[in-house]
Structures are given as structure tokens and as C-alpha cells.
Amino acid sequence: MTDETSPFLRLKAPRPTGNVIIVFGDIPEDEQLRILEKGSRSMGAGAQALALAADDVARIDTLDLPQPILMRGLGIGTIHVPGHAGIAAVAQTFRAEEGVNEARPEFFMYAMPPSVLASDDLFRTWGVARTGAENSPFTGRGIRVAVLDTGFDLDHPDFQGRTIVHQSFVPGEDVMDGQGHGTHCIGTAAGPRGGANLPRYGIATEAEIYVGKVLNNRGVGTETDILAGMEWAIEQGCQVISMSLGRPTQTGEKPSAAYERLGRMALDRGALIAAAAGNDSTREFGFVAPVGAPANSPSIMAVAAVDASDNVANFSSGGINTNGGEVNIAAPGVSVFSSVPRPRLYDTLNGTSMACPHVAGIAALWAESDPGLRGQSLWDALVRSAQPMSHPASDVGAGMVQAPGGDEAAPIA
Amino acid sequence: MADVTYMITVDEAHVDAVDAIAKLVSDHGLTVNRVVKGAGAIQATGSDTDRGKLESIEGVMEVRPEGVIRHPPMNPKIPQ
């Protein structure tokens, strides 16, 4: 894999595993083991090297090697460097040995989702382009965007130097995202402008990020934790609150009074809450599920998902119920590239959970563009500026969310 | 009797009195875990036989076992 074929993995900034891989030339296995043991002694460990069949290597945790291992018959050795310190020097030591063809740090490798390359390019994701954020002069500067989810990887390298306020509502867990969903959503709503070998995947690239961890590291949370997170975000003065979470509802089900009260409180205090409409449809079989809760609250904006060709996502829930159960707006929610916690750093996911933070980010751009756009007036601006789509309003609401000041965007694929 | 965590929602007229209602819930022997004033919601743990007496408290609109929100596994093949 090269930089040219994998622009989104930042191979110029690879992530080492802490091991050194040694590729031996045509020398006896005993000699290979001796070199590995010598290397171990040079690090002060002095552990005996172990020759294993490739099948056996596949069954052990190579991220926690107590001793050097040699893959029998392949002439490939691996040794762990404690604390990752001096990996390059250890590799250099091995390279100096007679009979060693190559010695280098080992790096994490990931599968490359093929769909990423279909619609994204080197400079931005398709969602950044389709929403018009790419050409908008606004960045969300000075706007507080809260994302209520599984937390956030505060040490993600793309977010260093950003203003990040955080609070965990999960008993016994800090804000660190042990699941990944929250970090992905924050990346879409407020990730960086991109850079060398990395496309822009964030919408409001200079927004202030407020992280409310309301779901635990298994992605599970109670409704009261979520309500508490909503109240916190409102009291923090966030102008935009993104909730990529919910539960399915039944046909005819009314919205929860508790969610609706906070939705109204948010609008009254100049905040807009957007929530994922839900992923419970199977449209290829003609089944459209009703918008889930809390997106079914009249005062919470329900966000549907579309793909890069402007098709409604197969899973995207629809406006089956009334009195809040309508879809209000649509956004990119298929093959969405964004940040995830270290060491992986990036992943591509599908869902109305991915569409919702696009709307939150665009809302932040509108809020920056006009200080008068807050709460209900911000809602109205989003709906008024949305690009009509050739789908029923019950599927996409007012249409594709659009950034202020951007050129009229078109389907990407 | 099994422990149940309830979500108690007060009616519109009693949102401002949610703390006082939480005190009544506590007086009924339940453990109040959290009160979200803006939502008019109380999370309390008691037994599965407590529902009736909670519903009888003036200002209580709804009592039900607390729901759980659950993300699917992080997987590109599963809608999130």
C-alpha cells in the first residue's frame, strides 16, 4: 500500500505497534534465533527466542510479546520493544547483523473501505462537498456544538489545540470514548479542515466542541443520563446540540414529554437540537419505520440519511407518525469517513447517526453567519435553505441541508 | 421482589415542583438516583411493586421502567 492509493490512512504518520519486524536472509534457523536473542539481550531483556509455526503465531497476541518469536520456515522474527522507546535504534541494531535483510518498526494495518474512494477525494469527504460546507466562508468559529454520545478521544491528533469542554454522565466512566461512535460524530460535526494526505471531514472546523458522554463504552445508556446530558448542553450555552442516538418507536406512538420539554427549553434558550431519525427501515422490502425517539419530539430536528447519489438510505426511518414524528431534513449518511479513537484514527460508517452531525455542523455555520440565528430562527434557516430533493417530504423533510454562502451543491456520485 | 429503575415524568403543571415530588418518591422508600429538572424527570430505583404508589403521587404523569438506548456494534455493515 502506498500514499497514492491510501490517502486517508495518513501513512506519512504511521502508527507503530511497538514491535520490530526482522526479515532474515538465507541463514539457518538456529542463527536466526541467536540474532533475535542477541537483540533481546541488547535491550536488557535477555529472553529466549521462540520458533513458532505461522498458525501458532496467529493465535497469540503479538501486541504483548514476552519474548522474541520467529515464524518457522518464513525467516521472519518479531520482537517487542518495551515502552516503544528506541524502536528505530533497535531496528538499526538488527540491520547491522549479518544475515538480516530488513529490520523495521511494525505498523498497524487496516482494511480500506472501498466505498470511501468512490465519492470522497483527496481534499474533502463527499458529505463536506454535498452540504456546501466545502465552499462556505464560515467555520463555526465562536459557536458551541455539543455532541451527546459515547464520549470522545481527547488525544486524537486531529483535535489538538481545539477548545473542548467535556462531561461524563455515565457512572464510573470518564469521557474517553471506548466505543468510537461519539468520536466519529464529533469528527463530522466539528472535525478539522484536513491536511497533508487527509481530506477535510469536519463541517464546522473551528467550532467549540462540547462532549457529553451519555452512553457508556459499550454504547449503552439510560434515558435519564441522556436527559441530563441534554440539560447540561443547554445550560452550557451550546447553540447546537447533536444527538446521534435513539430507540425505535411504534406506529402511532407519541413523543416523550421529557424529551420534548428539553427540546422546547433548548429553542427558548437559543439552542437547536438535531437527532438521528433512526435506522429501522428496510426500504428494499418496502418497509419504512417511524422516526425514533427522541427525534420524534416536535422541538427536536429529525435527520434522515441519503447517499452520494441522493438516494434515501435503505435504513433511514421515515415520517410515519405525526406531531413530531416527521422527518425535518436530510444529510449525508452513507459511507461517511470521519475520526475514531486511536490507534485506528479513521473509519467509514453508515447511518442516520452519521447524517445528524452533518446537520449540526451546518447549523453551526449558519449560527456563525448571523448572530440572530438561534433556536427556532436557526431551525427555520436550515429548513428554508435546504435543497429540495426528488423524494417525499416524509423521507427527506425539507431536503438536503446546505451551508450558508456555499455554492449550490449537487449529488456527488 | 425485583429491583426496578423507574423513569418518573411529572406533568406540565408540576415541572417546577419536580424536586418536591422527588422527595415524595424518596419518602415512599425508593432511592432517587437523578433528577433532571428541565425535563421534569426523576430516575428512582425501587421494587417492581412500587409502580402503583408512584402513580398515585399528585403531579406524576407517567411511571415506567427506564428505557435504555443502545448503539449497535461499530461496524460499517451495520447502520449506526
Interface residues (C-beta under 8 A of the other chain):
Chain A: P113 T150 Q179 G180 H181 H184 L215 G219 V220 G221 T222 E223 T224 D225 I226 L227 A228 M230 E231 I234 S244 L245 G246 R247 S256 A257 A258 Y259 R261 L262 M265 N279 A313 F315 V340 D347 T348 L349 N350 G351 T352 S353 M354
Chain B: T5 M7 T9 E12 V15 N33 R34 V36 K37 G38 A39 G40 A41 Q43 M61 E62 E66 G67 V68 I69 R70 H71 P72 P73 M74 P76 I78 P79 Q80
